[in-house]
Amino acid sequence: MQRSKTTDKRVLVVGLGRFGSSLATELVDHGWEVLGVDSNPRLVQAYADALTHTVVADSTDDEALRQIGAHEFSRAVVAIGTHLEESILTTSLLVDMGVPHIWAKAISRRHGRILQQIGAHNVVLPEHDMGERVAHLVSGRMLDYVEIEEDFALGKTRAPREIIGRKLGETGIRANHGITVVCIKRHGAQFTYATADTVPQKGDIIIVAGKTERVEKFAELN
């Protein structure tokens, strides 16, 4: 019996290296059924108890993928990174099988573009994204940083002096700095949504959204 997209909590994870195994075990912890696939028997054995199912298979072989039921999954993650040919062939086969949602790991933007061109629905560059994130934290005054897409980011920083004690709606922060304050957190409290009437206090932590360059410059006001 075919499961609906809303109730199907099964994921196929191809590649059980550091990225794939971490993602797969995290999904299991969140209540998902995970079929982990790798051509390396040692890796498959290592995660046999941690994942719902594991199997040794060559993911570049169409027949091997069909034998493990890859075409029956609505979600798949191609976590192969270092072997570009295997990554591309596996993704292409899953696309041809009609898997509706495919995430694929890329090790470079060029690799990512190829994966998108052959039909991957989502491409992630974990090493590149983490390196970029840490670079922003090391070189700036941001407490955290997440790039939503190219040239647009969220930044976590302390409220600068110029907005302290003033309603956000009266600071002209969007016109002056090109960013929007999304959330705010007081010491000992949780984050709450910021509004035009929110009045930041000294020591408050804020999350701002905007063009990457604008977010970086705003964080430097501290």
Salt bridges, closest charged atoms under 4 A:
ASP8 OD1 - ARG10 NE 3.06
GLU26 OE2 - HIS30 ND1 3.69
GLU33 OE2 - ARG3 NH1 3.92
ASP62 OD2 - ARG66 NE 3.26
GLU72 OE2 - HIS71 NE2 3.97
GLU127 OE2 - LYS105 NZ 3.42
ASP129 OD1 - HIS128 ND1 3.50
ASP144 OD1 - ARG133 NH2 2.57
ASP151 OD2 - LYS211 NZ 3.83
GLU162 OE2 - HIS177 NE2 2.82
ASP197 OD1 - LYS167 NZ 3.99
ASP204 OD2 - ARG186 NE 2.70
GLU213 OE2 - LYS217 NZ 3.31
GLU216 OE2 - HIS136 NE2 2.32
